[in-house]
Amino acid sequence: VFGRVLEGMDVVKKVEEQGSRSGATKSKVVIKDCGELKDEKAKDSEKK
């Protein structure tokens, strides 16, 4: 579940393409690096 995607929406779309009606993925999807922005950094990125 995503709150907001600040950059990399193309990657989110590629992951979505691997989904199916049953909920299983067509191929293995691995998220190797992820994180959370602190409120201050998130607000700064909205200004750009």
PDB file with one MODEL, atoms N, CA, C and O in Angstrom:
MODEL        1
ATOM      1  N   VAL A   1       0.862  -1.174   0.000  1.00  0.00           N
ATOM      2  CA  VAL A   1       0.000   0.000   0.000  1.00  0.00           C
ATOM      3  C   VAL A   1       0.903   1.230   0.000  1.00  0.00           C
ATOM      4  O   VAL A   1       1.838   1.328   0.794  1.00  0.00           O
ATOM      5  N   PHE A   2       0.615   2.146  -0.883  1.00  0.00           N
ATOM      6  CA  PHE A   2       1.409   3.358  -1.003  1.00  0.00           C
ATOM      7  C   PHE A   2       0.640   4.538  -0.455  1.00  0.00           C
ATOM      8  O   PHE A   2      -0.579   4.618  -0.605  1.00  0.00           O
ATOM      9  N   GLY A   3       1.341   5.446   0.175  1.00  0.00           N
ATOM     10  CA  GLY A   3       0.749   6.719   0.570  1.00  0.00           C
ATOM     11  C   GLY A   3       0.783   7.653  -0.617  1.00  0.00           C
ATOM     12  O   GLY A   3      -0.255   8.102  -1.103  1.00  0.00           O
ATOM     13  N   ARG A   4       1.997   7.943  -1.083  1.00  0.00           N
ATOM     14  CA  ARG A   4       2.228   8.798  -2.248  1.00  0.00           C
ATOM     15  C   ARG A   4       3.497   8.343  -2.940  1.00  0.00           C
ATOM     16  O   ARG A   4       4.464   7.946  -2.290  1.00  0.00           O
ATOM     17  N   VAL A   5       3.488   8.401  -4.229  1.00  0.00           N
ATOM     18  CA  VAL A   5       4.698   8.112  -4.992  1.00  0.00           C
ATOM     19  C   VAL A   5       5.252   9.450  -5.449  1.00  0.00           C
ATOM     20  O   VAL A   5       4.622  10.146  -6.245  1.00  0.00           O
ATOM     21  N   LEU A   6       6.432   9.815  -4.947  1.00  0.00           N
ATOM     22  CA  LEU A   6       7.037  11.099  -5.286  1.00  0.00           C
ATOM     23  C   LEU A   6       7.857  11.005  -6.562  1.00  0.00           C
ATOM     24  O   LEU A   6       7.941  11.972  -7.319  1.00  0.00           O
ATOM     25  N   GLU A   7       8.453   9.865  -6.803  1.00  0.00           N
ATOM     26  CA  GLU A   7       9.186   9.621  -8.046  1.00  0.00           C
ATOM     27  C   GLU A   7       9.245   8.120  -8.260  1.00  0.00           C
ATOM     28  O   GLU A   7       9.149   7.348  -7.306  1.00  0.00           O
ATOM     29  N   GLY A   8       9.403   7.709  -9.503  1.00  0.00           N
ATOM     30  CA  GLY A   8       9.483   6.284  -9.805  1.00  0.00           C
ATOM     31  C   GLY A   8       8.143   5.643 -10.113  1.00  0.00           C
ATOM     32  O   GLY A   8       7.988   4.431  -9.965  1.00  0.00           O
ATOM     33  N   MET A   9       7.172   6.442 -10.541  1.00  0.00           N
ATOM     34  CA  MET A   9       5.858   5.881 -10.852  1.00  0.00           C
ATOM     35  C   MET A   9       5.951   4.852 -11.983  1.00  0.00           C
ATOM     36  O   MET A   9       5.125   3.942 -12.054  1.00  0.00           O
ATOM     37  N   ASP A  10       6.938   4.984 -12.858  1.00  0.00           N
ATOM     38  CA  ASP A  10       7.124   4.002 -13.922  1.00  0.00           C
ATOM     39  C   ASP A  10       7.399   2.614 -13.340  1.00  0.00           C
ATOM     40  O   ASP A  10       6.959   1.608 -13.896  1.00  0.00           O
ATOM     41  N   VAL A  11       8.118   2.561 -12.233  1.00  0.00           N
ATOM     42  CA  VAL A  11       8.406   1.288 -11.574  1.00  0.00           C
ATOM     43  C   VAL A  11       7.127   0.712 -10.971  1.00  0.00           C
ATOM     44  O   VAL A  11       6.888  -0.492 -11.059  1.00  0.00           O
ATOM     45  N   VAL A  12       6.310   1.558 -10.364  1.00  0.00           N
ATOM     46  CA  VAL A  12       5.038   1.109  -9.790  1.00  0.00           C
ATOM     47  C   VAL A  12       4.166   0.502 -10.884  1.00  0.00           C
ATOM     48  O   VAL A  12       3.549  -0.542 -10.674  1.00  0.00           O
ATOM     49  N   LYS A  13       4.108   1.138 -12.037  1.00  0.00           N
ATOM     50  CA  LYS A  13       3.305   0.631 -13.162  1.00  0.00           C
ATOM     51  C   LYS A  13       3.809  -0.731 -13.625  1.00  0.00           C
ATOM     52  O   LYS A  13       3.008  -1.613 -13.936  1.00  0.00           O
ATOM     53  N   LYS A  14       5.126  -0.914 -13.674  1.00  0.00           N
ATOM     54  CA  LYS A  14       5.684  -2.205 -14.086  1.00  0.00           C
ATOM     55  C   LYS A  14       5.319  -3.309 -13.088  1.00  0.00           C
ATOM     56  O   LYS A  14       5.042  -4.440 -13.487  1.00  0.00           O
ATOM     57  N   VAL A  15       5.319  -2.988 -11.812  1.00  0.00           N
ATOM     58  CA  VAL A  15       4.916  -3.963 -10.798  1.00  0.00           C
ATOM     59  C   VAL A  15       3.434  -4.287 -10.970  1.00  0.00           C
ATOM     60  O   VAL A  15       3.044  -5.452 -10.894  1.00  0.00           O
ATOM     61  N   GLU A  16       2.611  -3.275 -11.200  1.00  0.00           N
ATOM     62  CA  GLU A  16       1.175  -3.490 -11.410  1.00  0.00           C
ATOM     63  C   GLU A  16       0.911  -4.407 -12.599  1.00  0.00           C
ATOM     64  O   GLU A  16      -0.016  -5.216 -12.563  1.00  0.00           O
ATOM     65  N   GLU A  17       1.714  -4.291 -13.648  1.00  0.00           N
ATOM     66  CA  GLU A  17       1.549  -5.122 -14.844  1.00  0.00           C
ATOM     67  C   GLU A  17       1.725  -6.605 -14.542  1.00  0.00           C
ATOM     68  O   GLU A  17       1.247  -7.449 -15.300  1.00  0.00           O
ATOM     69  N   GLN A  18       2.398  -6.933 -13.456  1.00  0.00           N
ATOM     70  CA  GLN A  18       2.640  -8.326 -13.097  1.00  0.00           C
ATOM     71  C   GLN A  18       1.472  -8.942 -12.331  1.00  0.00           C
ATOM     72  O   GLN A  18       1.482 -10.141 -12.051  1.00  0.00           O
ATOM     73  N   GLY A  19       0.473  -8.142 -11.992  1.00  0.00           N
ATOM     74  CA  GLY A  19      -0.670  -8.638 -11.227  1.00  0.00           C
ATOM     75  C   GLY A  19      -1.650  -9.429 -12.076  1.00  0.00           C
ATOM     76  O   GLY A  19      -1.599  -9.396 -13.306  1.00  0.00           O
ATOM     77  N   SER A  20      -2.540 -10.139 -11.400  1.00  0.00           N
ATOM     78  CA  SER A  20      -3.592 -10.903 -12.072  1.00  0.00           C
ATOM     79  C   SER A  20      -4.871 -10.791 -11.252  1.00  0.00           C
ATOM     80  O   SER A  20      -4.857 -10.302 -10.123  1.00  0.00           O
ATOM     81  N   ARG A  21      -5.962 -11.244 -11.826  1.00  0.00           N
ATOM     82  CA  ARG A  21      -7.255 -11.186 -11.118  1.00  0.00           C
ATOM     83  C   ARG A  21      -7.233 -11.993  -9.820  1.00  0.00           C
ATOM     84  O   ARG A  21      -7.897 -11.630  -8.848  1.00  0.00           O
ATOM     85  N   SER A  22      -6.476 -13.077  -9.806  1.00  0.00           N
ATOM     86  CA  SER A  22      -6.431 -13.936  -8.619  1.00  0.00           C
ATOM     87  C   SER A  22      -5.588 -13.335  -7.496  1.00  0.00           C
ATOM     88  O   SER A  22      -5.668 -13.773  -6.349  1.00  0.00           O
ATOM     89  N   GLY A  23      -4.778 -12.327  -7.835  1.00  0.00           N
ATOM     90  CA  GLY A  23      -3.898 -11.727  -6.838  1.00  0.00           C
ATOM     91  C   GLY A  23      -2.476 -12.245  -6.918  1.00  0.00           C
ATOM     92  O   GLY A  23      -1.560 -11.642  -6.359  1.00  0.00           O
ATOM     93  N   ALA A  24      -2.285 -13.362  -7.611  1.00  0.00           N
ATOM     94  CA  ALA A  24      -0.936 -13.898  -7.799  1.00  0.00           C
ATOM     95  C   ALA A  24      -0.225 -13.074  -8.868  1.00  0.00           C
ATOM     96  O   ALA A  24      -0.867 -12.521  -9.761  1.00  0.00           O
ATOM     97  N   THR A  25       1.087 -12.995  -8.777  1.00  0.00           N
ATOM     98  CA  THR A  25       1.839 -12.269  -9.798  1.00  0.00           C
ATOM     99  C   THR A  25       2.226 -13.213 -10.935  1.00  0.00           C
ATOM    100  O   THR A  25       2.376 -14.418 -10.735  1.00  0.00           O
ATOM    101  N   LYS A  26       2.385 -12.642 -12.133  1.00  0.00           N
ATOM    102  CA  LYS A  26       2.778 -13.425 -13.306  1.00  0.00           C
ATOM    103  C   LYS A  26       4.227 -13.870 -13.202  1.00  0.00           C
ATOM    104  O   LYS A  26       4.598 -14.921 -13.725  1.00  0.00           O
ATOM    105  N   SER A  27       5.043 -13.074 -12.530  1.00  0.00           N
ATOM    106  CA  SER A  27       6.437 -13.426 -12.275  1.00  0.00           C
ATOM    107  C   SER A  27       6.807 -12.897 -10.893  1.00  0.00           C
ATOM    108  O   SER A  27       6.063 -12.119 -10.297  1.00  0.00           O
ATOM    109  N   LYS A  28       7.939 -13.318 -10.400  1.00  0.00           N
ATOM    110  CA  LYS A  28       8.370 -12.914  -9.065  1.00  0.00           C
ATOM    111  C   LYS A  28       8.681 -11.417  -9.039  1.00  0.00           C
ATOM    112  O   LYS A  28       9.397 -10.915  -9.905  1.00  0.00           O
ATOM    113  N   VAL A  29       8.146 -10.713  -8.055  1.00  0.00           N
ATOM    114  CA  VAL A  29       8.391  -9.286  -7.875  1.00  0.00           C
ATOM    115  C   VAL A  29       9.136  -9.108  -6.557  1.00  0.00           C
ATOM    116  O   VAL A  29       8.663  -9.538  -5.505  1.00  0.00           O
ATOM    117  N   VAL A  30      10.311  -8.467  -6.622  1.00  0.00           N
ATOM    118  CA  VAL A  30      11.135  -8.261  -5.434  1.00  0.00           C
ATOM    119  C   VAL A  30      11.408  -6.773  -5.275  1.00  0.00           C
ATOM    120  O   VAL A  30      11.845  -6.115  -6.220  1.00  0.00           O
ATOM    121  N   ILE A  31      11.156  -6.247  -4.101  1.00  0.00           N
ATOM    122  CA  ILE A  31      11.495  -4.863  -3.777  1.00  0.00           C
ATOM    123  C   ILE A  31      12.773  -4.923  -2.960  1.00  0.00           C
ATOM    124  O   ILE A  31      12.772  -5.396  -1.823  1.00  0.00           O
ATOM    125  N   LYS A  32      13.867  -4.442  -3.545  1.00  0.00           N
ATOM    126  CA  LYS A  32      15.174  -4.553  -2.899  1.00  0.00           C
ATOM    127  C   LYS A  32      15.507  -3.361  -2.022  1.00  0.00           C
ATOM    128  O   LYS A  32      16.239  -3.500  -1.042  1.00  0.00           O
ATOM    129  N   ASP A  33      14.986  -2.203  -2.354  1.00  0.00           N
ATOM    130  CA  ASP A  33      15.347  -1.000  -1.611  1.00  0.00           C
ATOM    131  C   ASP A  33      14.115  -0.112  -1.528  1.00  0.00           C
ATOM    132  O   ASP A  33      13.551   0.273  -2.553  1.00  0.00           O
ATOM    133  N   CYS A  34      13.708   0.205  -0.338  1.00  0.00           N
ATOM    134  CA  CYS A  34      12.542   1.065  -0.158  1.00  0.00           C
ATOM    135  C   CYS A  34      12.772   1.921   1.082  1.00  0.00           C
ATOM    136  O   CYS A  34      13.735   1.717   1.820  1.00  0.00           O
ATOM    137  N   GLY A  35      11.904   2.853   1.296  1.00  0.00           N
ATOM    138  CA  GLY A  35      12.098   3.701   2.461  1.00  0.00           C
ATOM    139  C   GLY A  35      10.905   4.585   2.715  1.00  0.00           C
ATOM    140  O   GLY A  35       9.875   4.499   2.047  1.00  0.00           O
ATOM    141  N   GLU A  36      11.075   5.421   3.683  1.00  0.00           N
ATOM    142  CA  GLU A  36      10.018   6.334   4.102  1.00  0.00           C
ATOM    143  C   GLU A  36      10.641   7.706   4.294  1.00  0.00           C
ATOM    144  O   GLU A  36      11.685   7.845   4.932  1.00  0.00           O
ATOM    145  N   LEU A  37       9.989   8.714   3.736  1.00  0.00           N
ATOM    146  CA  LEU A  37      10.466  10.082   3.927  1.00  0.00           C
ATOM    147  C   LEU A  37       9.898  10.640   5.214  1.00  0.00           C
ATOM    148  O   LEU A  37       8.737  10.396   5.542  1.00  0.00           O
ATOM    149  N   LYS A  38      10.686  11.368   5.926  1.00  0.00           N
ATOM    150  CA  LYS A  38      10.188  12.081   7.103  1.00  0.00           C
ATOM    151  C   LYS A  38       9.286  13.202   6.616  1.00  0.00           C
ATOM    152  O   LYS A  38       9.453  13.680   5.493  1.00  0.00           O
ATOM    153  N   ASP A  39       8.346  13.628   7.425  1.00  0.00           N
ATOM    154  CA  ASP A  39       7.385  14.657   7.029  1.00  0.00           C
ATOM    155  C   ASP A  39       8.055  15.875   6.408  1.00  0.00           C
ATOM    156  O   ASP A  39       7.572  16.403   5.407  1.00  0.00           O
ATOM    157  N   GLU A  40       9.142  16.320   6.980  1.00  0.00           N
ATOM    158  CA  GLU A  40       9.841  17.510   6.490  1.00  0.00           C
ATOM    159  C   GLU A  40      10.329  17.318   5.052  1.00  0.00           C
ATOM    160  O   GLU A  40      10.171  18.213   4.222  1.00  0.00           O
ATOM    161  N   LYS A  41      10.917  16.165   4.754  1.00  0.00           N
ATOM    162  CA  LYS A  41      11.418  15.891   3.413  1.00  0.00           C
ATOM    163  C   LYS A  41      10.271  15.727   2.427  1.00  0.00           C
ATOM    164  O   LYS A  41      10.381  16.167   1.283  1.00  0.00           O
ATOM    165  N   ALA A  42       9.180  15.108   2.840  1.00  0.00           N
ATOM    166  CA  ALA A  42       8.025  14.930   1.963  1.00  0.00           C
ATOM    167  C   ALA A  42       7.436  16.280   1.585  1.00  0.00           C
ATOM    168  O   ALA A  42       7.062  16.491   0.431  1.00  0.00           O
ATOM    169  N   LYS A  43       7.350  17.186   2.533  1.00  0.00           N
ATOM    170  CA  LYS A  43       6.816  18.520   2.255  1.00  0.00           C
ATOM    171  C   LYS A  43       7.720  19.275   1.297  1.00  0.00           C
ATOM    172  O   LYS A  43       7.235  19.990   0.420  1.00  0.00           O
ATOM    173  N   ASP A  44       9.037  19.123   1.456  1.00  0.00           N
ATOM    174  CA  ASP A  44       9.984  19.778   0.555  1.00  0.00           C
ATOM    175  C   ASP A  44       9.815  19.273  -0.876  1.00  0.00           C
ATOM    176  O   ASP A  44       9.888  20.062  -1.819  1.00  0.00           O
ATOM    177  N   SER A  45       9.590  17.975  -1.052  1.00  0.00           N
ATOM    178  CA  SER A  45       9.465  17.421  -2.395  1.00  0.00           C
ATOM    179  C   SER A  45       8.168  17.859  -3.060  1.00  0.00           C
ATOM    180  O   SER A  45       8.104  17.924  -4.288  1.00  0.00           O
ATOM    181  N   GLU A  46       7.133  18.163  -2.284  1.00  0.00           N
ATOM    182  CA  GLU A  46       5.874  18.646  -2.843  1.00  0.00           C
ATOM    183  C   GLU A  46       6.036  20.033  -3.448  1.00  0.00           C
ATOM    184  O   GLU A  46       5.317  20.390  -4.382  1.00  0.00           O
ATOM    185  N   LYS A  47       6.962  20.805  -2.932  1.00  0.00           N
ATOM    186  CA  LYS A  47       7.172  22.173  -3.400  1.00  0.00           C
ATOM    187  C   LYS A  47       7.823  22.214  -4.778  1.00  0.00           C
ATOM    188  O   LYS A  47       7.720  23.218  -5.482  1.00  0.00           O
ATOM    189  N   LYS A  48       8.493  21.132  -5.167  1.00  0.00           N
ATOM    190  CA  LYS A  48       9.228  21.102  -6.446  1.00  0.00           C
ATOM    191  C   LYS A  48       8.312  20.960  -7.620  1.00  0.00           C
ATOM    192  O   LYS A  48       8.772  20.919  -8.761  1.00  0.00           O
TER     193      LYS A  48
ENDMDL
END
